[in-house]
Amino acid sequence: MFIELHINEIYLNSFALKHFRRSFTHLELSQMERDKQLISSLTEWSPFMKDLTIALDLINILTNKIQPCQWSEMFFTESKEILDENLALTKEMVETAHIHFSRTDDEQLIKFMNQNIKLDENSLSNGLVIDFIKTLSTDSTKYASFSSLCNIPSVFIQTRVKFFYLLNIFLIRTLPSIDLSLPPGVGFIVDRMRSIRHCILFVIKFEIFTGALDKTAYDSDPPDINFDIVKASVAEHPEDTMFYQAYKQLKSNACRIFRISTDERAWKAKYVGMFSNDQGGPYRDSVTRISADICSTRLPLFILCPNGRVNIGSNRDRWIPNVFPPNRSIPIDIKNQYRFVGQLMGMAIRTKQYLDVRFPILLWKQLIYEEVTIEDIEAIDISSFAIINKMEENIRQVKTLNTCNDGDVNNSGDYLFSSIMTELTFDVVSSTGHTYELIPGGFHIPINTANFEDYCVHYRQYRIHEFHRQIEFIRQGLYSVVPWANMTLFTAHELEEAVCGKGYIDIEMLKRHTRYKNDNASSPHIQQFWSVFSEMFSEEQRKLFLIFVWGRSTVPYRDEDFSTKFTIASLQTSGDVDKILPKSYTCTFTLHLPAYSTKEIMYERLNYAITYCSSIDTDGRMN
């Protein structure tokens, strides 16, 4: 019966039998824990249960650095069957390597594997991975750019790569039968899987997630959306922005409209008063403009983080959700706008039309139900905990002095508050600079030694949950467009890349997807162009260039996601070629480039074009 539950599609999709299957699996796992020492009895268990048991054993080892590792003999037996005999792992090998890796090291190693293992048709190929593993013992330069790995001996990195490859093989075999739709805290097995999401190779997550996207796609003709870009360029009111114009016309049905297939447009952009015919260029341009509105003061949804406003610390370019009084409801229209932001994220994931938005890691973590930490808050507000940290330090010093002098700790502590911190009450200054009560009547409750610890608890709780409601609405919108269950296997950084693409323009990738019309890569002015683009342009100028030629500010995340080649064609002109500006056709991702006499002149003409000639009219003539 249990075998039938795993292979029959009807049973896999039955709500009641999902619960039965989960309970039965837990029962089997308990039984197998008792039978591990009786090797003969394990032959009676299904291959799925063996693979699941091995996977959970490995997860326990990865997540518990305190207790001694309990390595399963089944794991080493399987390593001999999956890897070549001379590459098989032993207990001594994995235990010796294990102590050299922290979570940060493991994250970098998985990133290294994602970037360097050549994958065949989006799946793990045993032969390709084994060839890759063999090179690690002799070629230490492969991971030289990963700071956490540089000081770890090559032999340990090779062992750890084998370990992660085997772990991912067991996950490939078991994840399709795991109910990923369970919320955190409900299913033991899925919670354990999510706890090592940073150790799951991206290709595995991508295959599972892509299958779920295909099953939940909805085919429909894209609606016509009217944009008044003249009014949006002034944006005297939030309602004038491109974002709000799209929100008003799409909000009622965005959860269906945005569930489209890759490379399709979610809408057709009609620019009022312009003569554009949307063949792709105006649509991409409208998405770029909407992204710019989201991270701006033109809307009441997001504000620049405290580090950015005072120009200190890291992440100064990150935008955080606006803050609303904790004891009041957020206005309904603002809630729906946050949901629409989430729906746009879902659209970006489905269509690979990425959003150029800059949110801190705490937002992405909450979207996938990952715990937000104090360090995440300090990453966007370096002074957020400075006051209470200093207060706690002062209290510790007072207690230490009184312990040495046999004094009264409470009296000395009260003196500290009364003499130095007389104005402190149970309130908090929010990320917007407004002051709110931490508890009812908090403005009138002074802090003293007796209630100081309680104050610290409320203070930290407010800080960690300051944006919780706003991000929850974004999450509701996101998961109305993409299936949330499979998304929870992603890390926060992977979700950010799925929505925003790479955080930089990958020049080598763009070159791989460039063709030359009536020209070739060795032509002098083509070489001049790539020299200007890679050496003279800043990252911001590269984004402006992409907007100029393609209507979007990011390149696809993977080679496979390029649906259109970038075309560079010679622009034939009469007269002084150095006085001519380049032309672009955003619908076809084409640049018509004059053969300028010098690299410096090419830089000046390109920079002028991308800075002052970004408006679209008749979609194909950007002048």
LINPE-V12884 format. One line per field, one symbol per residue. phi: phi as a letter, one per 30 degrees, with the letter a starting at -180 (. if undefined). A space follows every 50 residues. Layout:
# LINPE-V12884
phi->???
This chain:
# LINPE-V12884
phi->.dddddccddddcdddddddddddddddddddedcedcedddddddeddd ddddedddddddcbccdedcddddddddddddcdedcddbdddddddedd ccdddddddddededcddcchibdcedddddddddddccddecddcedcd cceedddddddeedddeddddedceeccdddddeiccddddddddcedcc dddddddddddddddcdbdaddddcdbcddddddhdbeddddedddeddc edbddceddcdeiccdacdcddiccdcdckddddddddddeddecaddcd dbbddeeddchbichdcdccedcbedcbddeeddedddddeddddddddd cicdcccbcddddddddcicddcddddddcbdcdcddddddddddddddd ddddchccddddddddddccbdcdbdbbcddcjdcbddbeiddccddbdd cdddddddddddedcecedddddddededdcbddeddddddddddeddcc iddaddddddddccbbchaadcdeddddeddddcccddddddddddddcb ibcbcedbedddcbddccbdcdbcjdddcccdbbbddchbcccddddbdd deeddddddddcbcdcbihkbcc
